[in-house]
Amino acid sequence: MKGQAEKLAKQGRYGDSMLVHMTPAEVDVLRKTSPIGDLTINPETGQPEAFIAALAPFIPAMPPKSPLKRPGPPRPEKMYS
């Protein structure tokens, strides 16, 4: 079965190369946090896809607490306040 998953993963577009097991609710969260308001559908697999290339133009305009932005390392002045 791993071989089938690897073959399917190779059908990703725009650098997508991994499959992820997600519940419909988890996919919905990803969809709602997308700057375009939805996920695209891979035409080969029929599965939702989320690739950074499509999101990159929107990331700087996203709110600082966005789940798509990872926080940087803690700054020393904030560690002791």
C-alpha positions in Angstrom: 0.0 0.0 0.0 2.9 2.4 0.7 3.9 2.1 -3.0 0.4 3.1 -4.1 0.5 6.1 -1.7 3.9 7.2 -3.1 2.6 6.9 -6.6 -0.4 9.0 -5.7 1.8 11.6 -4.0 3.7 12.0 -7.2 0.5 13.4 -8.8 0.9 16.6 -6.7 1.2 19.9 -8.5 3.3 23.0 -7.8 5.7 21.2 -5.6 3.2 19.2 -3.6 4.7 15.8 -2.9 3.0 14.5 0.3 -0.3 13.0 1.2 -1.9 13.8 4.5 -4.7 12.0 6.4 -7.2 14.7 7.5 -10.7 14.7 8.7 -13.3 16.7 6.8 -13.4 19.2 9.7 -9.6 19.6 9.4 -9.8 20.2 5.7 -12.6 22.8 6.3 -10.3 24.7 8.7 -7.6 24.7 6.1 -10.1 25.9 3.5 -11.4 28.7 5.7 -7.9 29.9 6.5 -6.9 30.1 2.9 -6.6 33.6 1.6 -8.6 32.7 -1.5 -11.3 31.2 0.7 -11.1 27.7 -0.7 -8.7 24.9 -1.7 -8.1 23.9 -5.3 -8.9 20.4 -6.5 -6.1 18.3 -8.1 -7.4 17.4 -11.5 -5.6 14.0 -11.5 -6.6 12.8 -8.0 -9.8 14.8 -7.4 -8.5 15.6 -3.9 -8.2 19.0 -2.3 -4.7 20.6 -2.5 -3.1 23.5 -0.8 0.2 24.7 -2.2 2.2 27.6 -0.9 2.9 28.9 -4.4 -0.7 29.9 -4.7 -0.8 31.4 -1.2 2.6 33.2 -1.3 1.2 36.5 -2.6 -1.2 36.7 0.2 0.9 35.8 3.2 2.4 39.3 3.9 -1.1 40.7 4.1 -2.4 38.1 6.6 -3.0 39.0 10.2 -0.1 38.3 12.5 -2.0 35.6 14.4 -2.8 33.7 11.2 -2.3 29.9 11.5 -0.4 30.0 8.2 2.4 32.1 9.8 4.7 30.5 12.3 5.9 32.6 15.2 9.6 33.3 15.3 11.9 32.4 18.2 11.2 34.2 21.4 13.0 37.4 21.9 15.0 37.7 25.2 13.2 40.9 26.2 9.9 39.1 26.0 11.0 36.1 27.9 11.3 37.8 31.3 8.5 40.4 31.2 
